[in-house]
């Protein structure tokens, strides 16, 4: 008789466990659906920023230069010319 009385109690605790896990699994879904939307951020930087280009200096550093300061004459440099130009 003890075995038969124990079986419904085990099923009841399993049922409670599964219901608890089901309820707990809903919280992450709610979190991502409610708080997952990104808000539009207002930029604090000035709106009239000029476009810049990164260029390599002769000592090997990268610097940002405004496009308006560059001349229109550009040419491609070969790898050998670049290695000979950069001072190590």
BATORTOR-814075 format. One record per residue: residue in three letters; x, y, z of N, C-alpha, C, O in turn. Coordinates in steps of 0.2 Angstrom, whole numbers, plus 5000, padded with zeros to 4 digits. Layout:
ALAXYZXYZXYZXYZ;...
! end
This chain:
UNK500449945000500050005000500450065000500250114997;UNK501050065003501450125004501750144997501750204995;UNK501850094992502150114986501550144982501750194978;UNK500950124982500350154978500250224981500050274977;UNK500350244987500150304990500750354988500650414987;UNK501350334987501950374985501850394978502150444977;UNK501650354974501650374966501250434965501450474961;UNK500650444968500250514966500650574969500650624966;UNK501050564975501450614978501950634973502150694972;UNK502350584970502850594965502650634959502950684957;UNK502050614957501750644951501550714952501650764948;UNK501350734958501150794960501750844961501750904958;UNK502250814964502850864964503250874957503450924956;UNK503150824953503450834946503050884942503350924939;UNK502350884943501950924940502150994942502151044938;UNK502251004949502351074952503051094949503151154947;UNK503551054949504151064946504151094939504451144937;UNK503751054935503751074928503351144927503551184923;UNK502851154931502451214930502951274933502951324930;UNK503351264938503751314940504351334935504451384934;UNK504551274932505051294926504751324920505051364917;UNK504151304919503751344913503651414915503751454910;UNK503451434921503351504923504051544923504051594920;UNK504551514925505251544925505551554918505851604917;UNK505351514913505551514907505251574903505451594898;UNK504651604906504351654902504651724904504651764899;UNK505051734909505351794911505851814906505851874904;UNK506351774904506851794899506451814892506751864889;UNK505951784890505651804884505351874885505351914880;UNK505051884891504751954892505252004892505152064890;UNK505851994895506352034896506652054889506752114888;UNK506752014885506952024878506452064874506652104869;UNK505852044875505352074870505152144873505052194868;UNK505252164879505052234882505652274882505652334880;UNK506252254884506852294884507352284879507852314879;UNK507152234874507652224869507652274863508152284859;UNK507152324863507152374858507552424860507552454865;UNK508052444855508452504856508152564855507752574850;UNK508352614859508052684858508552724854509152714854;UNK508252774850508652814846509052864851508752894855;UNK509652864850510152904854510252974851510352974845;UNK510253024855510353084852511153104852511453094857;UNK511453124847512153134846512353194849511953244848;UNK512853194853513053264857513653294853513753354854;UNK513853264847514353284843514153344839513553334837;UNK514553384836514253434831514053404825514353354823;UNK513553424822513153394816513653414810513553374805;UNK514053464810514353484804515053454804515553484802;UNK515153384806515853354805516053344798515553324794;UNK516653354797516853344790517053274789517253244794;UNK517053254783517253184782518053174782518353224780;UNK518353124785519053114786519253054783518853004782;UNK519953054781520252994778520852974783521153024785;UNK520952914784521552894787522152884783522052854778;UNK522652924784523252914780523852894784523852904790;UNK524352864781524952844784525552894784525652924779;UNK525852914790526352964790527052924788527052864788;UNK527552964787528152934785528452894791528852854790;UNK528352914797528552874803528152814805528252784810;UNK527652804801527252744802526552744806526252694807;UNK526352814808525752824811525152834807525252864801;UNK524552814809523952834805523652894808523652904814;UNK523452944804523253004806522553014802522552994796;UNK522053054805521453074801521553144798521753184802;UNK521453144792521553204788520853224785520553184782;UNK520653284785520053304782520053304775520653324772;UNK519553284771519553274764519653334761519953344755;UNK519353394764519453454760520153484760520353524756;UNK520653454765521353474765521753444760522353464758;UNK521453384757521853344752521853374745521253404743;UNK522353364741522253384734521853334730521753284733;UNK521753354724521353304720521753254716521553204714;UNK522453264716522853214712523053164717523453174722;UNK522853104716522953044720523252994715522952984709;UNK523652954717523952894713524052834718524152844724;UNK523952774715524152714719524852704720525252724715;UNK525052684726525752674727525852594728525452564731;UNK526452574725526552504725526852484732527052524736;UNK526852424734527052394740527852414741528052434747;UNK528152404736528952424736529052494738529452514742;UNK528652534734528752614735528552624743528852674746;UNK528052594745527852614752528352594757528452624762;UNK528652534756529152504761529752544761530052554766;UNK529952574755530552614754530352684757530852714760;UNK529752704757529552774760529552774767529752824770;UNK529252724770529152724778529852714781530252674780;UNK529952764786530652754790530452704796529952714799;UNK530952664796530852614802531252634808531252604813;
! end
